[in-house]
Amino acid sequence: MKCVFMCKRKKDENLIIMQGIVFKQYEVVGPTDPVFAVAGEDVILPCSVKPNISVVDMRVEWFRLDLKDTQVHLYDDHVDKTTNQIQSYRGRTKLNQQELQRGDASLKLSSVQISDEGRYKCFIQSKSWSDDATVDVNVEVVVGRPPVITVDGFDHSGGLHLLCESEGWNPEPDLEWLDREGVSLSSETTETQKSTKRFSVKQTITVHHSNDKIHCRVKLRHHMLEALIVTTSKY
């Protein structure tokens, strides 16, 4: 804060005296380590002021520092304002009104998405002072069960129907079939189901050549699980 005219800090107190008027100074504090969130779950982004004075009458704004559109949440004039809020955050952010009275401006972010990963700024402004803190958020995915390949019958030309399925992922993973050379094969049907914040995926394929190795691979970010089936001439 810049002081105009006569401005001095009162020793050993969080006060600033400016032309005979006393203003309370505070420091905005965030976590020293990154916040780890799980995709699909809720997470709290910590932010508070020291000393623990009420911020109910202040402006509290959360930004994304790594995006072009930056506003994640705005609390001003005792209400939440969403006019300039990033669309993907609509309905997913919340400040605790009771905690604001205790100087806690932590943001609750619901149903975490992969795109929520990044650097945030918590900015708190009173009529006479402002300060901010940064919060780094890392989003972890939920890795599901290894895929399982089952033989799902034959067609009239002797083609072998294969079904691959995997469950328990979040967010939705990518599933693909590959031949022994690692070349992607076209699937025939794809089915995705979601229950209790977890995704299950299924894909079918028909194989017309024998003596081959067929892989079913499920991927999500840097996580990858794979199953293998070997077709033989007896099919």
Contacts in CASP RR format, 6 or more apart in sequence:
PFRMAT RR
TARGET T0000
AUTHOR 0000-0000-0000
METHOD contacts of the structure
MODEL  1
MKCVFMCKRKKDENLIIMQGIVFKQYEVVGPTDPVFAVAGEDVILPCSVK
PNISVVDMRVEWFRLDLKDTQVHLYDDHVDKTTNQIQSYRGRTKLNQQEL
QRGDASLKLSSVQISDEGRYKCFIQSKSWSDDATVDVNVEVVVGRPPVIT
VDGFDHSGGLHLLCESEGWNPEPDLEWLDREGVSLSSETTETQKSTKRFS
VKQTITVHHSNDKIHCRVKLRHHMLEALIVTTSKY
1 16 0 8 1.000
1 25 0 8 1.000
1 128 0 8 1.000
1 129 0 8 1.000
1 130 0 8 1.000
3 16 0 8 1.000
3 18 0 8 1.000
4 18 0 8 1.000
5 18 0 8 1.000
5 19 0 8 1.000
6 18 0 8 1.000
6 19 0 8 1.000
6 20 0 8 1.000
7 16 0 8 1.000
7 17 0 8 1.000
7 18 0 8 1.000
7 19 0 8 1.000
8 16 0 8 1.000
8 17 0 8 1.000
9 15 0 8 1.000
9 16 0 8 1.000
9 17 0 8 1.000
9 25 0 8 1.000
10 16 0 8 1.000
10 17 0 8 1.000
10 22 0 8 1.000
14 24 0 8 1.000
14 25 0 8 1.000
14 26 0 8 1.000
14 51 0 8 1.000
15 22 0 8 1.000
15 23 0 8 1.000
15 24 0 8 1.000
15 25 0 8 1.000
16 22 0 8 1.000
16 23 0 8 1.000
16 24 0 8 1.000
16 25 0 8 1.000
16 128 0 8 1.000
16 129 0 8 1.000
17 23 0 8 1.000
18 128 0 8 1.000
23 126 0 8 1.000
23 128 0 8 1.000
23 129 0 8 1.000
24 53 0 8 1.000
24 126 0 8 1.000
24 128 0 8 1.000
24 129 0 8 1.000
25 129 0 8 1.000
26 49 0 8 1.000
26 50 0 8 1.000
26 51 0 8 1.000
26 53 0 8 1.000
26 124 0 8 1.000
26 126 0 8 1.000
26 129 0 8 1.000
26 131 0 8 1.000
27 49 0 8 1.000
27 50 0 8 1.000
27 131 0 8 1.000
28 47 0 8 1.000
28 48 0 8 1.000
28 49 0 8 1.000
28 122 0 8 1.000
28 123 0 8 1.000
28 124 0 8 1.000
28 131 0 8 1.000
28 132 0 8 1.000
28 133 0 8 1.000
29 47 0 8 1.000
29 48 0 8 1.000
29 49 0 8 1.000
29 50 0 8 1.000
29 133 0 8 1.000
30 46 0 8 1.000
30 47 0 8 1.000
30 48 0 8 1.000
30 122 0 8 1.000
30 133 0 8 1.000
30 134 0 8 1.000
30 135 0 8 1.000
31 46 0 8 1.000
31 135 0 8 1.000
34 136 0 8 1.000
34 137 0 8 1.000
34 138 0 8 1.000
35 43 0 8 1.000
35 44 0 8 1.000
35 45 0 8 1.000
35 46 0 8 1.000
35 135 0 8 1.000
35 136 0 8 1.000
35 137 0 8 1.000
35 138 0 8 1.000
36 138 0 8 1.000
36 139 0 8 1.000
36 140 0 8 1.000
37 43 0 8 1.000
37 109 0 8 1.000
37 112 0 8 1.000
37 116 0 8 1.000
37 117 0 8 1.000
37 137 0 8 1.000
37 138 0 8 1.000
37 139 0 8 1.000
37 140 0 8 1.000
38 112 0 8 1.000
38 139 0 8 1.000
38 140 0 8 1.000
38 141 0 8 1.000
38 142 0 8 1.000
38 170 0 8 1.000
39 112 0 8 1.000
39 113 0 8 1.000
39 114 0 8 1.000
39 139 0 8 1.000
39 140 0 8 1.000
39 141 0 8 1.000
39 142 0 8 1.000
39 170 0 8 1.000
39 171 0 8 1.000
40 111 0 8 1.000
40 112 0 8 1.000
40 113 0 8 1.000
40 142 0 8 1.000
40 170 0 8 1.000
40 171 0 8 1.000
40 197 0 8 1.000
41 111 0 8 1.000
41 112 0 8 1.000
41 197 0 8 1.000
42 108 0 8 1.000
42 109 0 8 1.000
42 110 0 8 1.000
42 111 0 8 1.000
42 112 0 8 1.000
43 108 0 8 1.000
43 109 0 8 1.000
43 112 0 8 1.000
43 137 0 8 1.000
44 106 0 8 1.000
44 107 0 8 1.000
44 108 0 8 1.000
44 109 0 8 1.000
45 62 0 8 1.000
45 106 0 8 1.000
45 107 0 8 1.000
45 108 0 8 1.000
45 109 0 8 1.000
45 120 0 8 1.000
45 122 0 8 1.000
45 135 0 8 1.000
45 137 0 8 1.000
46 106 0 8 1.000
46 135 0 8 1.000
47 62 0 8 1.000
47 104 0 8 1.000
47 105 0 8 1.000
47 106 0 8 1.000
47 107 0 8 1.000
47 122 0 8 1.000
47 124 0 8 1.000
47 133 0 8 1.000
47 135 0 8 1.000
48 103 0 8 1.000
48 104 0 8 1.000
48 105 0 8 1.000
48 106 0 8 1.000
49 55 0 8 1.000
49 103 0 8 1.000
49 105 0 8 1.000
49 124 0 8 1.000
49 131 0 8 1.000
52 102 0 8 1.000
52 103 0 8 1.000
52 104 0 8 1.000
53 103 0 8 1.000
54 100 0 8 1.000
54 101 0 8 1.000
54 102 0 8 1.000
54 103 0 8 1.000
55 100 0 8 1.000
55 103 0 8 1.000
55 105 0 8 1.000
55 124 0 8 1.000
55 126 0 8 1.000
56 78 0 8 1.000
56 97 0 8 1.000
56 100 0 8 1.000
56 101 0 8 1.000
57 78 0 8 1.000
57 126 0 8 1.000
58 124 0 8 1.000
58 125 0 8 1.000
58 126 0 8 1.000
59 74 0 8 1.000
59 75 0 8 1.000
59 76 0 8 1.000
59 123 0 8 1.000
59 124 0 8 1.000
59 125 0 8 1.000
59 126 0 8 1.000
60 73 0 8 1.000
60 74 0 8 1.000
60 75 0 8 1.000
60 76 0 8 1.000
60 95 0 8 1.000
60 100 0 8 1.000
60 105 0 8 1.000
60 122 0 8 1.000
60 123 0 8 1.000
60 124 0 8 1.000
61 71 0 8 1.000
61 73 0 8 1.000
61 74 0 8 1.000
61 75 0 8 1.000
61 76 0 8 1.000
61 122 0 8 1.000
61 123 0 8 1.000
61 124 0 8 1.000
61 125 0 8 1.000
62 71 0 8 1.000
62 72 0 8 1.000
62 73 0 8 1.000
62 74 0 8 1.000
62 93 0 8 1.000
62 107 0 8 1.000
62 120 0 8 1.000
62 121 0 8 1.000
62 122 0 8 1.000
62 123 0 8 1.000
63 70 0 8 1.000
63 71 0 8 1.000
63 72 0 8 1.000
63 120 0 8 1.000
63 121 0 8 1.000
63 123 0 8 1.000
64 70 0 8 1.000
64 71 0 8 1.000
64 72 0 8 1.000
64 86 0 8 1.000
64 118 0 8 1.000
64 119 0 8 1.000
64 120 0 8 1.000
64 121 0 8 1.000
65 118 0 8 1.000
65 119 0 8 1.000
65 120 0 8 1.000
65 121 0 8 1.000
65 134 0 8 1.000
66 118 0 8 1.000
66 119 0 8 1.000
67 86 0 8 1.000
69 86 0 8 1.000
70 86 0 8 1.000
71 84 0 8 1.000
71 85 0 8 1.000
71 86 0 8 1.000
72 85 0 8 1.000
72 86 0 8 1.000
72 89 0 8 1.000
72 93 0 8 1.000
72 107 0 8 1.000
72 120 0 8 1.000
73 80 0 8 1.000
73 85 0 8 1.000
73 89 0 8 1.000
73 93 0 8 1.000
73 94 0 8 1.000
73 95 0 8 1.000
73 107 0 8 1.000
74 80 0 8 1.000
74 81 0 8 1.000
74 82 0 8 1.000
74 84 0 8 1.000
74 85 0 8 1.000
75 81 0 8 1.000
75 95 0 8 1.000
75 100 0 8 1.000
75 105 0 8 1.000
80 95 0 8 1.000
82 90 0 8 1.000
85 93 0 8 1.000
88 113 0 8 1.000
88 115 0 8 1.000
89 109 0 8 1.000
91 110 0 8 1.000
92 109 0 8 1.000
92 110 0 8 1.000
92 111 0 8 1.000
93 107 0 8 1.000
93 108 0 8 1.000
93 109 0 8 1.000
93 110 0 8 1.000
94 107 0 8 1.000
94 108 0 8 1.000
94 110 0 8 1.000
95 105 0 8 1.000
95 106 0 8 1.000
95 107 0 8 1.000
95 108 0 8 1.000
96 104 0 8 1.000
96 106 0 8 1.000
96 108 0 8 1.000
99 105 0 8 1.000
99 106 0 8 1.000
105 122 0 8 1.000
105 124 0 8 1.000
107 120 0 8 1.000
107 122 0 8 1.000
109 116 0 8 1.000
112 139 0 8 1.000
113 139 0 8 1.000
113 171 0 8 1.000
114 139 0 8 1.000
114 141 0 8 1.000
114 171 0 8 1.000
114 221 0 8 1.000
116 137 0 8 1.000
116 139 0 8 1.000
117 137 0 8 1.000
117 138 0 8 1.000
117 139 0 8 1.000
118 136 0 8 1.000
118 137 0 8 1.000
118 138 0 8 1.000
119 134 0 8 1.000
119 135 0 8 1.000
119 136 0 8 1.000
119 137 0 8 1.000
120 134 0 8 1.000
120 135 0 8 1.000
120 136 0 8 1.000
120 137 0 8 1.000
121 132 0 8 1.000
121 133 0 8 1.000
121 134 0 8 1.000
121 135 0 8 1.000
122 132 0 8 1.000
122 133 0 8 1.000
122 134 0 8 1.000
122 135 0 8 1.000
123 130 0 8 1.000
123 131 0 8 1.000
123 132 0 8 1.000
124 130 0 8 1.000
124 131 0 8 1.000
124 132 0 8 1.000
141 169 0 8 1.000
141 170 0 8 1.000
141 171 0 8 1.000
141 220 0 8 1.000
141 221 0 8 1.000
141 223 0 8 1.000
142 168 0 8 1.000
142 169 0 8 1.000
142 170 0 8 1.000
142 198 0 8 1.000
143 169 0 8 1.000
143 220 0 8 1.000
143 223 0 8 1.000
143 225 0 8 1.000
144 166 0 8 1.000
144 167 0 8 1.000
144 168 0 8 1.000
144 169 0 8 1.000
144 173 0 8 1.000
144 198 0 8 1.000
144 218 0 8 1.000
144 225 0 8 1.000
145 166 0 8 1.000
145 167 0 8 1.000
145 168 0 8 1.000
145 225 0 8 1.000
146 166 0 8 1.000
146 218 0 8 1.000
146 225 0 8 1.000
146 226 0 8 1.000
146 227 0 8 1.000
147 164 0 8 1.000
147 165 0 8 1.000
147 166 0 8 1.000
147 175 0 8 1.000
147 216 0 8 1.000
147 217 0 8 1.000
147 218 0 8 1.000
147 225 0 8 1.000
147 226 0 8 1.000
147 227 0 8 1.000
148 164 0 8 1.000
148 165 0 8 1.000
148 166 0 8 1.000
148 227 0 8 1.000
149 162 0 8 1.000
149 163 0 8 1.000
149 164 0 8 1.000
149 214 0 8 1.000
149 216 0 8 1.000
149 227 0 8 1.000
149 228 0 8 1.000
149 229 0 8 1.000
150 162 0 8 1.000
150 163 0 8 1.000
150 165 0 8 1.000
151 160 0 8 1.000
151 161 0 8 1.000
151 162 0 8 1.000
151 163 0 8 1.000
151 229 0 8 1.000
152 161 0 8 1.000
152 162 0 8 1.000
152 163 0 8 1.000
152 204 0 8 1.000
153 160 0 8 1.000
153 161 0 8 1.000
154 160 0 8 1.000
154 161 0 8 1.000
154 235 0 8 1.000
155 161 0 8 1.000
155 206 0 8 1.000
157 208 0 8 1.000
158 208 0 8 1.000
158 235 0 8 1.000
159 206 0 8 1.000
159 207 0 8 1.000
159 208 0 8 1.000
159 235 0 8 1.000
160 206 0 8 1.000
160 207 0 8 1.000
160 208 0 8 1.000
160 231 0 8 1.000
160 235 0 8 1.000
161 204 0 8 1.000
161 205 0 8 1.000
161 206 0 8 1.000
162 177 0 8 1.000
162 204 0 8 1.000
162 205 0 8 1.000
162 206 0 8 1.000
162 207 0 8 1.000
162 214 0 8 1.000
162 216 0 8 1.000
162 229 0 8 1.000
163 202 0 8 1.000
163 203 0 8 1.000
163 204 0 8 1.000
164 175 0 8 1.000
164 177 0 8 1.000
164 202 0 8 1.000
164 203 0 8 1.000
164 204 0 8 1.000
164 205 0 8 1.000
164 216 0 8 1.000
164 227 0 8 1.000
165 200 0 8 1.000
165 201 0 8 1.000
165 202 0 8 1.000
165 203 0 8 1.000
166 173 0 8 1.000
166 175 0 8 1.000
166 200 0 8 1.000
166 201 0 8 1.000
166 218 0 8 1.000
166 225 0 8 1.000
167 198 0 8 1.000
167 199 0 8 1.000
167 200 0 8 1.000
167 201 0 8 1.000
168 198 0 8 1.000
168 199 0 8 1.000
168 200 0 8 1.000
169 198 0 8 1.000
169 199 0 8 1.000
169 200 0 8 1.000
169 201 0 8 1.000
169 218 0 8 1.000
169 220 0 8 1.000
170 197 0 8 1.000
170 198 0 8 1.000
170 199 0 8 1.000
171 199 0 8 1.000
171 220 0 8 1.000
172 192 0 8 1.000
172 194 0 8 1.000
172 199 0 8 1.000
172 201 0 8 1.000
173 199 0 8 1.000
173 201 0 8 1.000
173 218 0 8 1.000
173 219 0 8 1.000
173 220 0 8 1.000
174 218 0 8 1.000
174 219 0 8 1.000
174 220 0 8 1.000
175 187 0 8 1.000
175 190 0 8 1.000
175 201 0 8 1.000
175 202 0 8 1.000
175 203 0 8 1.000
175 216 0 8 1.000
175 217 0 8 1.000
175 218 0 8 1.000
175 219 0 8 1.000
176 184 0 8 1.000
176 185 0 8 1.000
176 187 0 8 1.000
176 203 0 8 1.000
176 216 0 8 1.000
176 217 0 8 1.000
176 219 0 8 1.000
177 184 0 8 1.000
177 185 0 8 1.000
177 186 0 8 1.000
177 187 0 8 1.000
177 203 0 8 1.000
177 205 0 8 1.000
177 214 0 8 1.000
177 215 0 8 1.000
177 216 0 8 1.000
177 217 0 8 1.000
178 184 0 8 1.000
178 185 0 8 1.000
178 214 0 8 1.000
178 215 0 8 1.000
178 217 0 8 1.000
179 185 0 8 1.000
179 212 0 8 1.000
179 213 0 8 1.000
179 214 0 8 1.000
179 215 0 8 1.000
180 212 0 8 1.000
180 213 0 8 1.000
180 214 0 8 1.000
180 215 0 8 1.000
182 215 0 8 1.000
185 205 0 8 1.000
185 214 0 8 1.000
186 205 0 8 1.000
187 203 0 8 1.000
187 204 0 8 1.000
187 205 0 8 1.000
188 203 0 8 1.000
188 204 0 8 1.000
188 205 0 8 1.000
188 206 0 8 1.000
189 202 0 8 1.000
189 203 0 8 1.000
189 204 0 8 1.000
190 201 0 8 1.000
190 202 0 8 1.000
190 203 0 8 1.000
191 201 0 8 1.000
191 202 0 8 1.000
191 203 0 8 1.000
192 199 0 8 1.000
192 200 0 8 1.000
192 201 0 8 1.000
192 202 0 8 1.000
193 199 0 8 1.000
193 200 0 8 1.000
194 200 0 8 1.000
201 218 0 8 1.000
203 216 0 8 1.000
205 214 0 8 1.000
207 214 0 8 1.000
207 231 0 8 1.000
209 231 0 8 1.000
210 231 0 8 1.000
210 232 0 8 1.000
210 233 0 8 1.000
210 234 0 8 1.000
210 235 0 8 1.000
211 231 0 8 1.000
211 232 0 8 1.000
211 233 0 8 1.000
212 230 0 8 1.000
212 231 0 8 1.000
213 228 0 8 1.000
213 229 0 8 1.000
213 230 0 8 1.000
213 231 0 8 1.000
214 228 0 8 1.000
214 229 0 8 1.000
214 230 0 8 1.000
214 231 0 8 1.000
215 226 0 8 1.000
215 227 0 8 1.000
215 228 0 8 1.000
216 226 0 8 1.000
216 227 0 8 1.000
216 228 0 8 1.000
216 229 0 8 1.000
217 224 0 8 1.000
217 225 0 8 1.000
217 226 0 8 1.000
218 224 0 8 1.000
218 225 0 8 1.000
218 226 0 8 1.000
END
